[in-house]
């Protein structure tokens, strides 16, 4: 089943919103680190909003029908989530 142009427009818009939220939350985490866990380094904490921003890029790539870029974003998201889980499990 083929998707209509309005479906891709919705995907791109949703991806842009997710990208903005990821970048904004990363910015506020970096500029106001008072509420973060001091046992976690800032670069590790920044992987959470990075995964959110990468998810937005993945949705944009899917909306633009770019399967190679979309799969690369999925690998980057998986790496971010894998790093967070392993840090929490082994280093805290």
DSSP file (Angstrom, degrees, kcal/mol; ACC not computed):
  #  RESIDUE AA STRUCTURE BP1 BP2  ACC     N-H-->O    O-->H-N    N-H-->O    O-->H-N    TCO  KAPPA ALPHA  PHI   PSI    X-CA   Y-CA   Z-CA
    1    1 A X              0   0    0      0, 0.0     2,-0.2     0, 0.0     0, 0.0   0.000 360.0 360.0 360.0 126.4    0.0    0.0    0.0
    2    2 A X        -     0   0    0      1,-0.0     2,-0.3     0, 0.0     0, 0.0  -0.568 360.0-127.4 -83.2 145.4    1.5    3.3   -1.0
    3    3 A X        -     0   0    0     -2,-0.2     2,-0.1     1,-0.1    -1,-0.0  -0.656  22.2-121.9 -90.2 149.8    1.4    6.3    1.4
    4    4 A X    >>  -     0   0    0     -2,-0.3     4,-1.4     1,-0.1     3,-0.8  -0.415  27.1-105.6 -84.1 164.5    0.0    9.6    0.3
    5    5 A X  H 3> S+     0   0    0      1,-0.3     4,-1.9     2,-0.2     5,-0.1   0.808 120.9  59.4 -60.3 -28.7    2.0   12.8    0.3
    6    6 A X  H 3> S+     0   0    0      1,-0.2     4,-1.9     2,-0.2    -1,-0.3   0.832 100.6  55.7 -70.9 -28.9    0.0   13.9    3.4
    7    7 A X  H <> S+     0   0    0     -3,-0.8     4,-2.1     2,-0.2    -2,-0.2   0.917 109.0  46.0 -65.4 -42.9    1.3   10.9    5.3
    8    8 A X  H  X S+     0   0    0     -4,-1.4     4,-2.5     1,-0.2    -2,-0.2   0.868 110.1  54.3 -69.0 -34.8    4.9   11.8    4.6
    9    9 A X  H  X S+     0   0    0     -4,-1.9     4,-2.3     2,-0.2    -1,-0.2   0.886 108.6  49.2 -63.9 -38.2    4.2   15.4    5.6
   10   10 A X  H  X S+     0   0    0     -4,-1.9     4,-2.5     2,-0.2    -2,-0.2   0.890 111.0  49.8 -67.1 -39.6    2.8   14.2    8.9
   11   11 A X  H  X S+     0   0    0     -4,-2.1     4,-2.5     2,-0.2    -2,-0.2   0.922 112.0  47.6 -64.0 -43.7    5.9   12.0    9.5
   12   12 A X  H  X S+     0   0    0     -4,-2.5     4,-2.3     2,-0.2    -2,-0.2   0.913 112.5  49.0 -65.3 -41.9    8.2   14.9    8.7
   13   13 A X  H  X S+     0   0    0     -4,-2.3     4,-2.2     2,-0.2    -2,-0.2   0.918 112.3  48.3 -63.6 -43.0    6.3   17.2   11.0
   14   14 A X  H  X S+     0   0    0     -4,-2.5     4,-2.3     1,-0.2    -2,-0.2   0.894 111.6  50.8 -63.9 -39.5    6.3   14.7   13.8
   15   15 A X  H  X S+     0   0    0     -4,-2.5     4,-2.5     2,-0.2    -2,-0.2   0.885 108.6  51.2 -65.2 -39.0   10.0   14.1   13.3
   16   16 A X  H  X S+     0   0    0     -4,-2.3     4,-2.5     2,-0.2    -2,-0.2   0.906 110.2  49.5 -65.0 -41.0   10.7   17.9   13.4
   17   17 A X  H  X S+     0   0    0     -4,-2.2     4,-2.4     2,-0.2    -2,-0.2   0.930 112.6  47.1 -62.5 -45.3    8.7   18.1   16.7
   18   18 A X  H  X S+     0   0    0     -4,-2.3     4,-2.4     1,-0.2    -2,-0.2   0.891 112.1  50.8 -64.0 -39.2   10.7   15.2   18.2
   19   19 A X  H  X S+     0   0    0     -4,-2.5     4,-2.5     2,-0.2     5,-0.2   0.919 110.9  48.1 -63.8 -44.6   14.0   16.7   17.0
   20   20 A X  H  X S+     0   0    0     -4,-2.5     4,-2.7     1,-0.2     5,-0.2   0.907 112.1  49.2 -63.3 -42.4   13.2   20.1   18.6
   21   21 A X  H  X S+     0   0    0     -4,-2.4     4,-2.6     2,-0.2     5,-0.2   0.912 112.3  48.5 -64.5 -42.0   12.1   18.5   21.9
   22   22 A X  H  X S+     0   0    0     -4,-2.4     4,-2.0     2,-0.2    -2,-0.2   0.919 114.9  43.9 -63.9 -44.4   15.3   16.4   22.0
   23   23 A X  H  X S+     0   0    0     -4,-2.5     4,-2.4     2,-0.2    -2,-0.2   0.912 115.2  48.9 -67.7 -42.4   17.6   19.4   21.2
   24   24 A X  H  X S+     0   0    0     -4,-2.7     4,-2.5    -5,-0.2     5,-0.2   0.913 111.9  47.6 -65.5 -42.7   15.7   21.6   23.6
   25   25 A X  H  X S+     0   0    0     -4,-2.6     4,-2.1    -5,-0.2    -1,-0.2   0.888 112.5  50.2 -67.5 -36.4   15.8   19.1   26.5
   26   26 A X  H  X S+     0   0    0     -4,-2.0     4,-2.0    -5,-0.2    -2,-0.2   0.898 110.3  50.6 -64.5 -40.1   19.5   18.5   25.8
   27   27 A X  H  X S+     0   0    0     -4,-2.4     4,-2.5     1,-0.2    -2,-0.2   0.929 112.5  45.4 -62.6 -45.9   20.2   22.3   25.9
   28   28 A X  H  X S+     0   0    0     -4,-2.5     4,-1.8     1,-0.2    -1,-0.2   0.843 111.3  53.0 -70.3 -31.8   18.3   22.7   29.2
   29   29 A X  H  < S+     0   0    0     -4,-2.1    -1,-0.2    -5,-0.2    -2,-0.2   0.891 113.2  44.9 -65.7 -37.8   20.1   19.7   30.7
   30   30 A X  H  < S+     0   0    0     -4,-2.0     3,-0.4     1,-0.2    -2,-0.2   0.886 117.8  41.5 -74.5 -39.3   23.4   21.2   29.7
   31   31 A X  H  < S+     0   0    0     -4,-2.5     2,-0.2     1,-0.2    -2,-0.2   0.732 125.9  33.3 -82.8 -21.8   22.7   24.7   30.9
   32   32 A X    ><  +     0   0    0     -4,-1.8     3,-0.7    -5,-0.2    -1,-0.2  -0.593  64.8 155.7-131.3  71.5   20.9   23.7   34.2
   33   33 A X  G >   +     0   0    0     -3,-0.4     3,-1.3     1,-0.2    -1,-0.1   0.347  44.0 104.0 -81.7   9.5   22.6   20.5   35.4
   34   34 A X  G 3  S+     0   0    0      1,-0.3    -1,-0.2    -3,-0.0     4,-0.1   0.847  80.9  46.5 -60.9 -35.5   21.6   21.1   39.1
   35   35 A X  G <  S+     0   0    0     -3,-0.7    -1,-0.3     2,-0.1     2,-0.1   0.464  91.9 102.3 -90.1   0.2   18.8   18.5   39.0
   36   36 A X  S <  S-     0   0    0     -3,-1.3     2,-0.4    -7,-0.1     6,-0.0  -0.448  87.9 -93.5 -80.5 156.8   20.9   15.7   37.3
   37   37 A X    >   -     0   0    0      1,-0.2     3,-1.5    -2,-0.1    -1,-0.1  -0.564  30.5-147.6 -66.8 119.8   22.3   12.8   39.3
   38   38 A X  T 3  S+     0   0    0     -2,-0.4    -1,-0.2     1,-0.3     4,-0.1   0.689  93.4  67.3 -68.3 -15.0   25.9   13.9   40.2
   39   39 A X  T 3  S+     0   0    0      2,-0.1     2,-0.5    53,-0.0    -1,-0.3   0.703  91.6  72.9 -75.2 -18.0   27.1   10.3   39.9
   40   40 A X  S <  S-     0   0    0     -3,-1.5     2,-0.1     2,-0.0    52,-0.0  -0.823  87.2-124.1 -97.6 131.9   26.5   10.4   36.2
   41   41 A X    >>  -     0   0    0     -2,-0.5     4,-1.9     1,-0.1     3,-0.6  -0.396  24.7-116.1 -68.3 154.0   28.8   12.4   33.9
   42   42 A X  H 3> S+     0   0    0      1,-0.3     4,-2.0     2,-0.2     5,-0.1   0.844 113.5  58.7 -62.7 -34.3   27.1   15.0   31.8
   43   43 A X  H 34 S+     0   0    0      1,-0.2     4,-0.3     2,-0.2    -1,-0.3   0.849 107.4  47.4 -66.5 -31.2   28.1   13.2   28.5
   44   44 A X  H X4 S+     0   0    0     -3,-0.6     3,-1.1     1,-0.2     4,-0.4   0.890 110.8  50.7 -74.7 -38.7   26.3   10.1   29.7
   45   45 A X  H >X S+     0   0    0     -4,-1.9     3,-1.1     1,-0.2     4,-0.6   0.830 102.9  61.9 -66.1 -30.0   23.2   12.1   30.7
   46   46 A X  H 3X S+     0   0    0     -4,-2.0     4,-1.6     1,-0.2    -1,-0.2   0.606  84.8  76.8 -73.5 -10.0   23.2   13.8   27.3
   47   47 A X  H <> S+     0   0    0     -3,-1.1     4,-2.2    -4,-0.3    -1,-0.2   0.803  87.1  60.9 -69.6 -26.6   22.7   10.4   25.5
   48   48 A X  H <> S+     0   0    0     -3,-1.1     4,-1.6    -4,-0.4    -1,-0.2   0.968 109.7  37.6 -66.9 -52.9   19.0   10.4   26.5
   49   49 A X  H  X S+     0   0    0     -4,-0.6     4,-2.5     1,-0.2    -1,-0.2   0.829 114.1  58.6 -68.3 -25.9   18.1   13.6   24.7
   50   50 A X  H  X S+     0   0    0     -4,-1.6     4,-2.7     2,-0.2    -1,-0.2   0.909 104.6  50.0 -64.7 -40.3   20.4   12.6   21.9
   51   51 A X  H  X S+     0   0    0     -4,-2.2     4,-1.9     2,-0.2    -1,-0.2   0.887 110.7  50.1 -63.8 -37.3   18.4    9.4   21.4
   52   52 A X  H  X S+     0   0    0     -4,-1.6     4,-1.7     2,-0.2    -2,-0.2   0.923 112.3  46.2 -66.2 -44.1   15.2   11.5   21.3
   53   53 A X  H  X S+     0   0    0     -4,-2.5     4,-2.1     1,-0.2    -2,-0.2   0.890 111.7  51.6 -65.9 -39.2   16.7   13.8   18.7
   54   54 A X  H  X S+     0   0    0     -4,-2.7     4,-2.3     1,-0.2    -1,-0.2   0.857 105.9  55.3 -65.8 -33.9   18.0   10.9   16.7
   55   55 A X  H  X S+     0   0    0     -4,-1.9     4,-2.3     2,-0.2    -1,-0.2   0.890 106.6  51.2 -64.4 -38.0   14.5    9.3   16.8
   56   56 A X  H  X S+     0   0    0     -4,-1.7     4,-2.2     2,-0.2    -2,-0.2   0.912 110.1  48.5 -63.1 -41.8   13.2   12.6   15.3
   57   57 A X  H  X S+     0   0    0     -4,-2.1     4,-2.6     2,-0.2    -2,-0.2   0.868 109.2  54.2 -65.0 -35.6   15.8   12.3   12.5
   58   58 A X  H  X S+     0   0    0     -4,-2.3     4,-2.4     2,-0.2    -2,-0.2   0.922 109.2  47.1 -63.5 -43.7   14.8    8.7   12.0
   59   59 A X  H  X S+     0   0    0     -4,-2.3     4,-2.3     2,-0.2    -2,-0.2   0.896 112.1  50.4 -66.9 -38.8   11.2    9.7   11.5
   60   60 A X  H  X S+     0   0    0     -4,-2.2     4,-1.9     2,-0.2    -2,-0.2   0.929 111.1  48.8 -63.0 -44.3   12.2   12.5    9.1
   61   61 A X  H  <>S+     0   0    0     -4,-2.6     5,-2.6     1,-0.2     4,-0.2   0.881 110.9  50.4 -63.6 -37.7   14.3   10.1    7.1
   62   62 A X  H ><5S+     0   0    0     -4,-2.4     3,-1.0     1,-0.2    -1,-0.2   0.896 109.9  50.7 -66.4 -38.6   11.4    7.6    7.0
   63   63 A X  H 3<5S+     0   0    0     -4,-2.3    -2,-0.2     1,-0.2    -1,-0.2   0.835 111.1  47.8 -67.0 -31.9    9.1   10.3    5.8
   64   64 A X  T 3<5S-     0   0    0     -4,-1.9    -1,-0.2    -5,-0.1    -2,-0.2   0.409 115.4-118.6 -86.3   1.9   11.6   11.3    3.1
   65   65 A X  T < 5 +     0   0    0     -3,-1.0     2,-0.6    -4,-0.2    -3,-0.2   0.942  63.3 146.3  58.0  53.6   11.9    7.7    2.1
   66   66 A X     >< +     0   0    0     -5,-2.6     4,-2.4     1,-0.1     5,-0.2  -0.800  20.0 176.7-115.8  84.7   15.6    7.4    2.8
   67   67 A X  H  > S+     0   0    0     -2,-0.6     4,-2.4     1,-0.2     5,-0.2   0.831  76.6  52.7 -65.6 -33.2   16.1    3.8    4.1
   68   68 A X  H  > S+     0   0    0      2,-0.2     4,-1.9     1,-0.2    -1,-0.2   0.932 113.9  42.5 -68.1 -44.0   19.9    4.0    4.5
   69   69 A X  H  > S+     0   0    0      2,-0.2     4,-2.2     1,-0.2    -2,-0.2   0.890 113.8  53.4 -67.1 -39.0   19.7    7.1    6.6
   70   70 A X  H  X S+     0   0    0     -4,-2.4     4,-1.8     1,-0.2    -2,-0.2   0.910 110.3  45.8 -62.3 -43.5   16.8    5.7    8.5
   71   71 A X  H  X S+     0   0    0     -4,-2.4     4,-2.0     2,-0.2    -1,-0.2   0.847 110.2  54.5 -71.0 -32.2   18.6    2.5    9.4
   72   72 A X  H  X S+     0   0    0     -4,-1.9     4,-2.0     2,-0.2    -2,-0.2   0.900 108.0  49.8 -65.3 -39.6   21.7    4.5   10.4
   73   73 A X  H  X S+     0   0    0     -4,-2.2     4,-2.5     2,-0.2    -2,-0.2   0.880 107.8  54.0 -65.8 -37.3   19.6    6.5   12.8
   74   74 A X  H  X S+     0   0    0     -4,-1.8     4,-2.5     2,-0.2    -1,-0.2   0.904 108.5  49.1 -63.0 -40.4   18.2    3.3   14.2
   75   75 A X  H  X S+     0   0    0     -4,-2.0     4,-2.2     2,-0.2    -2,-0.2   0.897 111.3  49.4 -65.4 -39.4   21.7    2.0   14.9
   76   76 A X  H  X S+     0   0    0     -4,-2.0     4,-2.3     2,-0.2    -2,-0.2   0.893 111.3  49.3 -66.6 -39.5   22.6    5.3   16.6
   77   77 A X  H  X S+     0   0    0     -4,-2.5     4,-2.6     2,-0.2     5,-0.2   0.929 110.7  50.4 -63.5 -45.0   19.5    5.2   18.7
   78   78 A X  H  X S+     0   0    0     -4,-2.5     4,-2.5     1,-0.2    -2,-0.2   0.891 109.8  50.8 -61.4 -39.2   20.3    1.6   19.7
   79   79 A X  H  X S+     0   0    0     -4,-2.2     4,-2.7     2,-0.2    -1,-0.2   0.931 110.3  49.2 -63.8 -44.9   23.9    2.6   20.6
   80   80 A X  H  X S+     0   0    0     -4,-2.3     4,-2.2     1,-0.2    -2,-0.2   0.940 114.7  43.8 -59.4 -47.7   22.6    5.5   22.8
   81   81 A X  H  X S+     0   0    0     -4,-2.6     4,-2.3     1,-0.2    -1,-0.2   0.884 113.2  51.9 -66.8 -37.6   20.1    3.3   24.6
   82   82 A X  H  X S+     0   0    0     -4,-2.5     4,-2.4    -5,-0.2    -1,-0.2   0.909 110.1  49.2 -63.5 -42.7   22.7    0.4   25.0
   83   83 A X  H  X S+     0   0    0     -4,-2.7     4,-2.3     2,-0.2    -2,-0.2   0.902 111.1  49.3 -64.9 -41.5   25.3    2.8   26.5
   84   84 A X  H  X S+     0   0    0     -4,-2.2     4,-2.4    -5,-0.2    -2,-0.2   0.937 112.7  46.8 -63.4 -47.0   22.7    4.2   29.0
   85   85 A X  H  X S+     0   0    0     -4,-2.3     4,-2.1     1,-0.2    -2,-0.2   0.914 114.3  46.9 -63.6 -43.4   21.6    0.8   30.1
   86   86 A X  H  X S+     0   0    0     -4,-2.4     4,-2.5     2,-0.2     5,-0.4   0.875 111.4  50.9 -69.2 -36.1   25.2   -0.5   30.5
   87   87 A X  H  X>S+     0   0    0     -4,-2.3     4,-2.1    -5,-0.2     5,-0.6   0.938 112.8  46.6 -63.6 -45.0   26.3    2.6   32.4
   88   88 A X  H  <5S+     0   0    0     -4,-2.4     4,-0.3    -5,-0.2    -2,-0.2   0.866 117.4  43.7 -64.3 -36.0   23.4    2.2   34.8
   89   89 A X  H  <5S+     0   0    0     -4,-2.1    -2,-0.2    -5,-0.2    -1,-0.2   0.874 128.6  19.9 -79.3 -37.4   24.1   -1.5   35.2
   90   90 A X  H  <5S+     0   0    0     -4,-2.5    -3,-0.2    -5,-0.2    -2,-0.2   0.684 124.6  39.7-111.7 -20.3   27.8   -1.5   35.6
   91   91 A X  T  <5       0   0    0     -4,-2.1    -3,-0.2    -5,-0.4    -4,-0.1   0.483 360.0 360.0-116.1  -2.6   29.2    1.9   36.6
   92   92 A X      <       0   0    0     -5,-0.6    -1,-0.1    -4,-0.3    -4,-0.1   0.456 360.0 360.0-107.9 360.0   26.7    3.3   39.1
